[in-house]
């Protein structure tokens, strides 16, 4: 009986570790795909357009003339290009 509980606990731990690795890998891929002109959403809910990419941070323009310097890791998602 104890072996079954230990096996279930071990399986749950493995699943959690794999999910965490996948989440980190996806976040790293997102940061690598950032480029000038991308429309992004930050974790704070701010939307903007990338105007400059540096080593650790990037500049986004939220409204015309308003630029923010944020860390690359602050990007939650890249919005798909809007067709006009």
Buried (B, 14 or more C-beta within 10 A) or exposed (E): EEEEEEEEEEEEEEEEEEEEEEEEEEBEEBBEEBEEEBBBBBEEEBEBBBBEBEEEBBBBBEEEEEEBEBEBEBBBEBEEEEEE
